[in-house]
């Protein structure tokens, strides 16, 4: 059942992300669509539902793949002014132009899936650092290559959300460790 949920939610995520990028009436929506961090958080969240690393990596891969397929399908629709008319040329052109995204997803989705498993089972600090850092530091990484979103509200909100997520990780990780330390004392 969780795999069906992962496919459904991820497909909606991918489709909505692509659609937001096409709305020019609200200028900051395309910038939100270009954010990478949500694409890393998606497999992490689904992987947090799994009890084994193998299943966590698989569900992360399924979620990311579903989101990408939905994103690509939305890209190739008449809503985007694309009319295939029986031709596969636009499909191959899209896959070629997005090859770096596909390769990146093939690497990051299993990684963030494993991080989700580690967070669920051990509240691993490395998981928290890599997820919180992906959210908080994306604007800085974008600025370093000259692609900082032009709307400060977008990157400001992303940093704020990243700090909130990081704060949650610190709180949950500390709470988890306190519970672990208290358990042996309860048994005496």
N, C-alpha and C positions, 0 to 999 in steps of 0.2 A: 504494500500500500504506500509506503514512504517513497518508493521509486516513482509511482504514478504521480504523487504529489510533487516530487522533485521535477519531473518532466513538465507538469502543468504550470507550476509556479515559475519555473525557469523560462519556459516558452513565453509566458506573459511578460516576464521581465525583459527578455530579449526583444520582443515585439514593441513593448512600450519604450524601451531605450532607443530603438531605431526611430520610432514615431516622434519622440521628443526632439530628435535631431532635425526633423523636417518641419517643425513649427517655427516659421520665421517671424510670426506676429509677436511672439514673446521672445525677445532677443537672447535672454539668458538660458532658455530651455535647450537650445543646441549645445551650449557649453556643458550643461549637466549631462547631456547624452555622451559627451566625449570623455567623461571621467572613467578611469580604469579601476579605481578601488572597488566600486560596487561589483565588478566582475571577479574580483578576488574574494570578496566577502561572501558572495553567493555559494561557491563550493565549500567554503569553510563552514557556513551555517548548516548546510545539509550534512556535511561530514560529522558535525557535532551530534547527530542523531544516531550514529553507529557505534557498535561496541568492539569492532575489530578493525585493524588498520586497512585490511584488504577491502572490506565493505565500505569504509569511509572514502577510500581512494576511488572506488567504483562509482559511488553515488555522486562524488564531486565531479567526476568525469562526465557522468550522465547529465548532471545539472548544467554544467558549462556547455556541453555539446547541444543540449536542447535549447539553451538560450541563444547560442550562435546560429543554429538552424533557423530559429524564429526570426532572429535579426536579419539573416540573409534573405529569408522568404519575404519579409516586409520590405527589404530593399528592392526586391525584384517584382513589385506589384504596381498596378496602375496608380496607386496612391503616390508613388514616387515617380510617376511619369515613365514607367518602364512597361513596355508591351512586348512580351516575348514572341508572340505570333508563331509559335512552334520552333523558334530558334533557340539553341543552347548557347549561342555566342555570349549573350550577356551573363549567363550563369558562369561560364568559364572565365570571363573577364573579371567578374566579381571575386571568384575564388582565387584567381591570380593576384588581384590587387590586395586581397586580404590574407595572403599567405603568411605574412608576419604575425597577424592576429591569431591565425589557426595554430601556427607553431608555438606561439607564446601561450596559448590556452592549453595546448598539449603538455606543456611543461608546468605551468602554474596551477592548473586544476588538480592534478594529483598531489602536488606539493601542499597546496592549501587544504586539500582533503585530509592529508596526513596531519597537518597542523590542527585541523578541527578534531580529529581523533585524539591527538595528544592533549588538547585543551579539555575535551570531555573527560578523559580518563585520569589525567594527572594535573590538570590546570597548569600546564607547562608554560613557563614565562616566555620562552622563545615564540610560542604560538601567539601570545598576547602582543609581544613586541612587533612581530611581522604583520599582524592584522592591523593593530593600532597605528603602526608606522606607515603602512600602505595608505591608510586614510589620511593621516596627518601630514605626511611628507610628500604626497603627490603634487600639491601646488608648488612646493619648492623644487621638486624634480622637473616639473613642467617649466618653471621659470628658468631653470638652468639650461634648457634647450630652446628658450625663447617662445614657449607656448603657454604662458600663464594666462588663464581666462581673463578677458578684459573686464569682466564684472567682479569687483572685489567681493560682492555678496556671495558669489559662487565659491571662490576659494576660501573666503572667510568662514562660510558655513561648513565647508569640508574640514577645515582645521578644527572648528568647534566640535563637529560631530566626532572627529578623530580623537579629540581630547576626552570627550564624554565616553566613548567606547574604551579608550585606554584606562580611564578612571574606573569604569566598570570591571575591566580585567584585573586591575590592581585590587579592587575591593573583593571580588570573587576569589581571586587567587589567595589573598591573605586569609579570608574566611575559611577556605578549603584547607589551608595549612594548619590553621588553629584547630579545626575539627580533627585533623589527623593527629595532632599532638595531644588532644584531649582524649582520644579513644583509648590509648593504653591505660590512662589513669582511671577510666571508668571500669575497666576489667579487674582492678585490684580490690 
